[in-house]
Amino acid sequence: MGIMMYLLFMLPPLIFMIWAQSRVSSAYKKYSKVRNMRGMSGVQAAQTLLDYNGLRQVRIEGTKGRLTDHYDPRHKVLRLSSDVARNPSVAALGIVAHEIGHAVQDNIGYAPMRIRSALVPAANLGSRFGFICVILGLILYMFGAGFGLNVMWAGIGLFAAAVLFALVTLPVEYNASNRARQMLQTTGLVSTQEYAGASAVLSAAALTYVAALLQAVAQLFYFVLLAVGMGRR
């Protein structure tokens, strides 16, 4: 299998990823300029939603970067980027509500989130060393070392853990977004128009996780076909 076959597998999901990221950037850029009706910053919205869900054990901290907002289940910390934390925008409400959706998942022991957390070490190992093992095994096999094929399959096994992580991530992220939409409506933090804007930001962000899964699956499938093809020689 040459470079053309690799491109055949990887180019479509790469194009989809680029498109998904452009959707996120466009939605965020648009709705970060729309002030929410309450004039509530991301930090204020976060505290309101944490109180609403009885999550007083969750701290709020800042984090560097743009769109780097996340919930840390290990330390029970909600980390907000400066743009989201300070900006009283519709986009900030959507992003904050999504991350608090993760905090709710953690609090109730949402099964897919627990599975994803358990997979983190294996996924990190697979994403770092899976590709290296596949390439190393391929080189060894091409130079006559029969055990190179075993190294390739070991790399494929490692990479499969990263693919499984990406797969489990989908329900976790979509569920957090659904919780976010429900919270925003139930608490009355958004008007009907603002709800549509916040939902657009959430929907665009969800596409990036779909794209990540497609890329990982395409890469894994290519590796498997490569190893099978080498084994038949």
C-alpha positions as CSV (number, residue, x, y, z in Angstrom):
1,M,0.0,0.0,0.0
2,G,1.5,3.3,-1.1
3,I,0.9,6.9,-0.4
4,M,-2.1,7.1,-2.7
5,M,-3.9,4.4,-0.6
6,Y,-3.0,6.2,2.6
7,L,-4.5,9.4,1.2
8,L,-7.6,7.6,0.1
9,F,-8.2,6.6,3.7
10,M,-7.1,9.7,5.5
11,L,-8.0,12.6,3.2
12,P,-11.8,12.5,3.6
13,P,-11.8,12.5,7.4
14,L,-9.1,15.2,7.3
15,I,-11.3,17.4,5.1
16,F,-14.2,16.8,7.5
17,M,-12.1,17.8,10.5
18,I,-11.0,21.0,8.8
19,W,-14.6,21.8,8.0
20,A,-15.8,21.0,11.5
21,Q,-13.1,23.2,13.0
22,S,-14.1,26.0,10.7
23,R,-17.7,25.6,11.9
24,V,-16.6,25.9,15.5
25,S,-14.5,28.9,14.8
26,S,-17.3,30.6,12.9
27,A,-20.0,29.9,15.4
28,Y,-17.8,31.0,18.3
29,K,-16.7,34.2,16.5
30,K,-20.3,35.0,15.7
31,Y,-21.9,34.4,19.1
32,S,-19.0,35.6,21.2
33,K,-19.9,39.1,19.9
34,V,-23.6,38.7,20.9
35,R,-24.2,39.9,24.5
36,N,-26.5,37.8,26.5
37,M,-29.7,39.4,27.9
38,R,-28.5,39.1,31.5
39,G,-25.1,40.6,30.9
40,M,-23.7,37.5,32.7
41,S,-20.0,36.6,32.2
42,G,-18.9,33.0,31.9
43,V,-17.7,33.0,35.5
44,Q,-21.0,34.3,36.8
45,A,-22.9,31.8,34.6
46,A,-20.7,29.0,35.8
47,Q,-21.3,29.8,39.5
48,T,-25.1,30.0,38.8
49,L,-25.2,26.6,37.1
50,L,-22.9,25.0,39.7
51,D,-25.2,26.2,42.5
52,Y,-28.3,25.1,40.5
53,N,-26.9,21.5,40.3
54,G,-25.6,21.5,43.9
55,L,-22.0,21.2,42.8
56,R,-20.5,23.4,45.5
57,Q,-17.4,21.2,45.6
58,V,-16.4,22.2,42.1
59,R,-13.9,25.1,42.0
60,I,-13.6,27.6,39.1
61,E,-10.1,28.4,37.8
62,G,-8.6,30.2,34.8
63,T,-6.7,28.5,32.0
64,K,-4.6,29.8,29.2
65,G,-5.5,29.7,25.5
66,R,-8.6,30.1,23.4
67,L,-11.4,27.5,23.6
68,T,-9.4,25.5,26.1
69,D,-12.2,25.4,28.6
70,H,-12.6,22.0,30.3
71,Y,-13.8,20.2,33.5
72,D,-11.1,18.3,35.4
73,P,-12.9,15.3,37.1
74,R,-9.8,14.3,39.1
75,H,-9.5,17.6,40.9
76,K,-13.2,18.8,40.6
77,V,-12.2,21.9,38.9
78,L,-13.9,23.9,36.1
79,R,-11.2,25.7,34.1
80,L,-12.3,28.6,31.9
81,S,-10.3,30.5,29.3
82,S,-10.1,34.3,29.8
83,D,-12.4,35.1,26.8
84,V,-15.2,32.8,28.1
85,A,-14.7,33.7,31.8
86,R,-14.9,37.5,31.3
87,N,-17.2,37.8,28.2
88,P,-20.9,38.2,28.8
89,S,-21.7,36.5,25.5
90,V,-24.1,33.9,24.3
91,A,-21.2,31.7,23.2
92,A,-19.8,31.8,26.8
93,L,-23.1,30.6,28.2
94,G,-23.1,27.6,25.8
95,I,-19.5,26.7,26.5
96,V,-19.8,27.0,30.3
97,A,-23.0,25.0,30.4
98,H,-21.4,22.2,28.4
99,E,-18.4,21.9,30.8
100,I,-20.8,21.9,33.8
101,G,-22.6,19.1,32.0
102,H,-19.4,17.2,32.4
103,A,-19.3,18.1,36.1
104,V,-22.9,16.7,36.5
105,Q,-21.8,13.5,34.7
106,D,-19.0,13.1,37.1
107,N,-21.2,13.8,40.1
108,I,-23.8,11.2,39.1
109,G,-21.3,8.6,37.9
110,Y,-22.3,8.7,34.3
111,A,-21.1,5.3,33.0
112,P,-19.6,6.5,29.6
113,M,-17.6,9.2,31.4
114,R,-16.3,6.7,33.9
115,I,-15.3,4.3,31.1
116,R,-13.5,7.2,29.2
117,S,-11.6,8.2,32.4
118,A,-10.5,4.6,32.8
119,L,-9.3,4.5,29.2
120,V,-7.1,7.7,29.5
121,P,-3.8,5.9,30.4
122,A,-4.2,3.3,27.6
123,A,-5.4,6.0,25.1
124,N,-2.4,8.2,25.9
125,L,0.0,5.2,25.5
126,G,-1.7,4.2,22.2
127,S,-1.7,7.6,20.7
128,R,2.0,8.1,21.6
129,F,3.5,4.8,20.7
130,G,1.0,3.0,18.5
131,F,2.1,4.7,15.3
132,I,5.8,4.4,16.2
133,C,5.4,0.6,16.7
134,V,3.6,0.2,13.4
135,I,6.3,2.1,11.5
136,L,9.1,0.4,13.4
137,G,7.6,-3.1,12.8
138,L,7.1,-2.3,9.1
139,I,10.8,-1.3,8.7
140,L,12.0,-4.4,10.6
141,Y,9.8,-6.6,8.4
142,M,11.0,-5.0,5.2
143,F,14.6,-5.7,6.3
144,G,13.8,-9.4,6.8
145,A,13.0,-9.5,10.5
146,G,9.9,-11.7,10.8
147,F,9.1,-10.4,14.3
148,G,8.5,-7.0,12.8
149,L,5.0,-8.1,11.9
150,N,4.4,-8.8,15.6
151,V,5.6,-5.4,16.4
152,M,3.2,-3.9,13.9
153,W,0.3,-5.8,15.4
154,A,1.3,-4.6,18.9
155,G,1.2,-1.1,17.6
156,I,-2.2,-1.6,16.1
157,G,-3.4,-2.9,19.4
158,L,-2.1,0.2,21.2
159,F,-3.6,2.5,18.6
160,A,-7.0,0.6,19.0
161,A,-7.1,1.9,22.6
162,A,-7.0,5.4,21.3
163,V,-9.8,4.7,18.8
164,L,-11.9,3.2,21.6
165,F,-11.3,6.3,23.6
166,A,-12.5,8.5,20.7
167,L,-15.6,6.2,20.4
168,V,-16.5,6.5,24.0
169,T,-15.9,10.2,23.9
170,L,-18.9,10.8,21.5
171,P,-21.7,9.9,23.9
172,V,-19.9,11.7,26.7
173,E,-19.7,15.0,24.7
174,Y,-23.2,14.8,23.2
175,N,-24.7,14.0,26.6
176,A,-22.9,17.0,28.1
177,S,-24.3,19.2,25.3
178,N,-27.8,18.0,25.9
179,R,-27.5,18.6,29.6
180,A,-26.2,22.1,28.8
181,R,-29.2,22.9,26.6
182,Q,-31.6,21.7,29.2
183,M,-29.9,23.7,32.0
184,L,-29.9,26.9,30.0
185,Q,-33.6,26.6,29.3
186,T,-34.6,25.4,32.8
187,T,-32.7,28.1,34.6
188,G,-33.9,30.8,32.2
189,L,-30.4,32.0,31.5
190,V,-31.2,32.4,27.8
191,S,-34.0,33.7,25.7
192,T,-35.3,31.7,22.7
193,Q,-33.0,33.5,20.3
194,E,-30.0,33.1,22.7
195,Y,-30.8,29.4,23.1
196,A,-30.5,29.0,19.4
197,G,-27.1,30.7,19.3
198,A,-25.7,28.7,22.3
199,S,-27.1,25.5,20.7
200,A,-25.3,26.3,17.4
201,V,-22.0,26.7,19.3
202,L,-22.6,23.3,21.0
203,S,-23.5,21.5,17.8
204,A,-20.5,22.9,15.9
205,A,-18.2,21.7,18.7
206,A,-19.7,18.2,18.7
207,L,-18.7,17.8,15.0
208,T,-15.0,18.0,16.0
209,Y,-15.4,14.8,18.1
210,V,-17.1,13.0,15.2
211,A,-14.3,14.1,12.9
212,A,-11.7,12.9,15.5
213,L,-13.3,9.5,15.6
214,L,-13.5,9.2,11.8
215,Q,-9.8,10.0,11.6
216,A,-8.8,7.5,14.2
217,V,-11.0,4.7,12.6
218,A,-9.6,5.4,9.2
219,Q,-6.0,5.3,10.5
220,L,-6.6,2.0,12.4
221,F,-8.3,0.4,9.4
222,Y,-5.3,1.4,7.2
223,F,-2.9,-0.1,9.7
224,V,-4.8,-3.3,9.8
225,L,-4.9,-3.7,6.0
226,L,-1.2,-2.8,5.9
227,A,-0.3,-5.5,8.4
228,V,-2.6,-8.1,6.7
229,G,-1.0,-7.3,3.4
230,M,2.5,-7.6,4.8
231,G,1.6,-11.0,6.4
232,R,0.5,-12.4,3.0
233,R,3.8,-11.7,1.4
